[in-house]
Amino acid sequence: MESLVSSWTKELDGRAATATLRQQQGTRNKVDFCSNDYLGLARNDAFQARLLAVAQQEPAALTGASGSRIIRGHADAVAEVEQHIAYTHGNASALLVGSGYLANLALFSCLLKRGDSILLDEKIHRSVHDGCKLSMATKWKFRHNDLTHLESCLRKAKGRVLVAVESLYSMDGDFAPLEDIITLANRYGAAVIVDEAHAAGVFGCGVVHQKGLQEQVLATVVTYGKAFGLAGAAILGSKLLTDYLLNFSAPLIYTTGLPIYHATAIRTAYGFLADNPSLALSLQNLLARFAQQGMKTTSAAVSPIQSVRFSDSTCLLAATAVMQQNGLDVYPIFPPTVAVGAERLRICMHTFNTPSEIDLLGKYIRAWQQ
Ligand SMILES: Cc1ncc(COP(=O)(O)O)c(C=O)c1O
């Protein structure tokens, strides 16, 4: 026991020594440039009022599902929301789960078997890697958005093959070339899964929906903890896919189903976003203002995630400290979340950020990027 505790202490001390110790922060009053609340729904009074009205209509929906979704834990009301989500996204079927992390565990843990291959973009989210750890299939990584490298992996891959990408990457704020990846994967008989955690809501129902690619991908994951201002996720795909998951995906089967209120809150968020298309537009206007600041970023101009690099980690930490002292809540990203040498500020833009806050952010970043 003592050796275990002392090894943990050593690891934590190691992080503290490099100023990379992760700590929970609690509520902060600074200007939010780091949360995933891109459209401001998590702090929107009108949205909160709608959620409250829904809760008041049916207080019994607030309590738990009382069982796995296979055993009494799947109410008709949740099934109706799933049907609505599938219809809205143009998919045959949808399954709601408690989080995006769980959605990726559910998918990647069970779809392939020993002797099969999963090809992951090297920048894909940790939850996909963790899902793969629960699978006996062989995992390969291909260089970020690199079709040539993907093709060489496809040539070598054995058995049935899955390719996993994000439509909008969570740390870099750049898009996957989805059509090209799908065409290439199809040529080698591989199926594609797309994680839309950061695109859904900001770009309508997500990039797969916008581009009409639903029939060409095996599954899409959308999450509700980011632009939807809530929590949870949906796995979208064919009826066969969701039937398979309900039968063989342990992270879906051996856990309590969602409370009805969780599903109806998600349904409410879809309605709220449909009624307020100006939110996504105003985010784009603020991003245009951000682009005018003249900072160096490799992220797509329309992405709410803007990745800003500095000359080294010392400069990144110093810049972060100055911005924090001046009321801007920015968050530096270090390994293992990103690769060694790829430390950065992950700036998140929101509908509630003001032009003057963006100008202030730009002033500090420009000063420290030089
Ligand atoms: C690309 C991606 N997928 C999945 C997740 C997990 O989603 P959730 O926060 O709903 O668990 C995240 C979370 O940041 C993410 O960035």
PDBQT file of the ligand as one rigid body, heavy atoms in Angstrom, charges set to zero:
ROOT
HETATM    1  C1  LIG A 401     -14.354  14.573 -29.860  1.00  0.00    +0.000 C 
HETATM    2  C2  LIG A 401     -14.964  14.239 -28.556  1.00  0.00    +0.000 A 
HETATM    3  N1  LIG A 401     -15.658  13.100 -28.444  1.00  0.00    +0.000 NA
HETATM    4  C3  LIG A 401     -16.240  12.743 -27.291  1.00  0.00    +0.000 A 
HETATM    5  C4  LIG A 401     -16.142  13.532 -26.182  1.00  0.00    +0.000 A 
HETATM    6  C5  LIG A 401     -16.789  13.108 -24.909  1.00  0.00    +0.000 C 
HETATM    7  O1  LIG A 401     -17.998  13.758 -24.795  1.00  0.00    +0.000 OA
HETATM    8  P1  LIG A 401     -18.683  13.951 -23.356  1.00  0.00    +0.000 P 
HETATM    9  O2  LIG A 401     -18.047  15.164 -22.763  1.00  0.00    +0.000 OA
HETATM   10  O3  LIG A 401     -20.120  14.107 -23.663  1.00  0.00    +0.000 OA
HETATM   11  O4  LIG A 401     -18.383  12.718 -22.577  1.00  0.00    +0.000 OA
HETATM   12  C6  LIG A 401     -15.433  14.735 -26.238  1.00  0.00    +0.000 A 
HETATM   13  C7  LIG A 401     -15.330  15.595 -25.032  1.00  0.00    +0.000 C 
HETATM   14  O5  LIG A 401     -14.668  16.562 -24.945  1.00  0.00    +0.000 OA
HETATM   15  C8  LIG A 401     -14.828  15.097 -27.457  1.00  0.00    +0.000 A 
HETATM   16  O6  LIG A 401     -14.122  16.224 -27.562  1.00  0.00    +0.000 OA
ENDROOT
TORSDOF 0
